[in-house]
Amino acid sequence: MAKKPTEEVRARKKAALATPTDLGSNAIRDLEGALNAILADTYALYLKTKNFHWHMSGPHFRDYHLLLDEQAAEILATTDDIAERVRKIGGTTLRSIGHISRLQRVKDNNADFVTPQDMLAELREDNRDHVKRLREVHDLADEHEDVATASLIENWIDETEKRAWFLFETSRGG
């Protein structure tokens, strides 16, 4: 049976993770929570995009399959930046799939079959919702005068808006 760590051991472990920052404890707490929720959403959006990429079908298969693969790679590329930003400000970040599932707001799609048009529409809306959440975290970063986080978020907003735009234009009737 494993021993429970003493208060001293827990304090030492916490001190080992302490990252020097000029942000106050309230800012760290608020931004850590908000960025971890964004990170969980980002992973959920990545997996949903890959799910639809893997299960794409129909006459536009190749174009849609490649589009979703490209978008999934872009989404995944932001995860490290988000997690590292949490650590740079002195927070801790996600540790498991279970942690992601507790924080994510992007709804999973476990359907056996989804039409290509419904896939594109669902991802478009998920990306639009993601932009709204990113703007909220940007406002929080501004409130705490965390210009580095705000600056990163501006790039993530632009990338997410581009994905939503591509999904919109791709799904337009011709």
C-alpha positions, 0 to 999 in steps of 0.5 A: 500500500502506497504511503500518502505524501506528507505536507512537506513532500507536497509543498516540495513538489509544488515548489519544483513546478513554480515558474517565475512570473510577474503575473499575480496569483489571481491572473495565473489561476484565471488564465491557467483555467481558461487556457486549459479549457481552450487546450481541452477544446483544441484536442477535442476539435483536433480529434473530431476533425481527424474522425471526419477526415477518416470517415469522409466519403462521397464524390468530393472525398479526396478534396474534403479528406485532404482539407480536414487532414490539413486543418487537423494538423494545424489544430494539433500544432497549436496544442504545444503552444497553449500548454507551454503558455500555461507553464510559462505563466506558472500554471500546470496543464492537462495531464490525461484524456480524462482531464480533457474530457472533463474540460472540453466544450466541443461536443463529440460526434460518435455517429456511425455515419455522418454525411460530408455536408453535415461534417463540414457544417458541424466543424464550421460551427465548432470552429466558430464557437472556438473563436468565441471562446478564444476571444473570451480568453483574450479579454481575460488576458487583457484584463490581467495585462498578459500581452504575450497570451493575448498576442498568441490568442490573436494568431489562434483566432486568425487560424480558427477563422480561416478554418471556419471560412474554408469550411463555409466556402467548401460546403456552399452549394454551387 
